[in-house]
Amino acid sequence: MKSIWGEDCQEFKPERWLSPDEDRFDSPKDGYKFVAFNAGPRTCLGKDLAYLQMKSVASAVLLRYRLSLVPGHCIEQKMSLTLFMKNGLRVFLHPRNLA
């Protein structure tokens, strides 16, 4: 939706979810901006737990791997009761040297 995300709404830009200092995850201030959890009096009860799980998994994966998109992969959202990617998000995992 260009009216919400801007002209580059079709681009994969994970930095949209970072704080202005880009040092932490910053959930949208407008509850209607990300409709997966609804908004108003019917906000999803599991939203906070879902965000916590997402941060935990993302930090564990990103600590151990560097991700790069598979060239030519079509990134498309599938509209449904719970939002997910129509074709998934295909990435290459490059192990990091933790030593």
Sequence and secondary structure as in RCSB ss.txt:
>XXXX:A:sequence
MKSIWGEDCQEFKPERWLSPDEDRFDSPKDGYKFVAFNAGPRTCLGKDLAYLQMKSVASAVLLRYRLSLVPGHCI
EQKMSLTLFMKNGLRVFLHPRNLA
>XXXX:A:secstr
 HHHH TTTTS  GGGGB TTSSSB   SSTTSSGGG  GGG  TTHHHHHHHHHHHHHHHHHHEEEEE TT   
 EE SSS EETT   EEEEE    
